[in-house]
């Protein structure tokens, strides 16, 4: 799974094949075929592993933010990074576009389990955690797929979508206190 995840991050979801993973770990294609059954099986196992790791990390951040020991911005950054830098957005999109939608089940189930675990009333802001989760995940997925070119085209900072997600998460004027410029917040040139 580590080799598959590395290939995903380095080269995208189309690179996560049985042959490529087998070569990376010094095994034969047949070894992986026996274990996973197909490239779709490998991708589903990868999605399951990533979803478990990512939701555990985000769950810890949510609990820490509720306790006041962690900035809610961490929740936004972890979610956006999971979809962008860690490749979850590309993998989910690839699975949908190639007709392997069943492979999304582990991701959806892991998110549902996390929401159930955190469902004590509201999330960080005023909305129910399920609504906050839906909004944050859809924003992070959209940003992973189209965020950089869209921000450039609109002359906005690359992190502006994260700022907007934080404002929505906090759901109040308090969001402006967290909307502090970051190193990479210089406005992008218009396309």
Secondary structure as UniProt FT lines:
FT   HELIX           2..11
FT   HELIX           13..15
FT   HELIX           18..25
FT   HELIX           29..36
FT   HELIX           39..67
FT   HELIX           73..83
FT   TURN            84..86
FT   HELIX           88..97
FT   TURN            98..99
FT   HELIX           101..104
FT   HELIX           105..118
FT   HELIX           129..142
FT   HELIX           143..147
FT   HELIX           148..154
FT   TURN            158..159
FT   HELIX           160..170
FT   HELIX           174..178
FT   TURN            183..184
//
